[in-house]
């Protein structure tokens, strides 16, 4: 059945593995570069750097947050390094562009990546000009989703009213905060094997639907085109 989203006039989209399919596997590139940064910065062998990277991701929300909290690193060189990746796997999604454009009200990208990364990915997707703004990790004071303060700062920037908003995410834990604040939540899942990521911090499969998930989809474009909104579809 089509989701009834006719109450919504604010639309908050995660970036990676949400706006583009997880099968693009950009995170594999980012993952390698995060390990490299940890290894080079802390002078660790690769296997120990990877173990520590995953530990920080699970315990601090992002590897960056762990590196800042424990080692006091400067975040911007880290963000520039880990997001210096090849975007060739990302397709231009013309149907997704029209589906997002058809949504009534404001559309925001809310990412634990940087604004620069968001800008590059959105451009590669063919979605430039569709969104009213990006809220990157630097805008949240480097505190990642699912931290409540990251949401609060995004709300203040864009005047978001949660009970009039829908949030799209591939990480169930991020949607828990959104749900508790009054959002309608949509989990974008994939069939890709994410078992190498820490449990509780890996992108969702269909089996990860929980009570705080209102809607579940494996195709954002199809979901948006079918959804009932206050703006009639062309």
Buried (B, 14 or more C-beta within 10 A) or exposed (E): EEBEBEEBBBBBBBBBBBBBBBEBEBBEBBBBBBBBBBBEBBEBEEEEBBBBBBBBBBEBBBBBBBBBEBEEBEBEEBBEBBBEBEBEBBEEBEEBBBBBEBBBBBBBBBBBBBBBBBBBBBBBBBBEEBBEBBBBBBBBEBBBBBBEEBBBBBBEBBEBEBEBBBBBBBBBBBBBBBBEBEBBBBBBBBEBEBEEBEEEBBBBBEEBBBEBBBBBBBBBBEBBBBBEBEEEEE
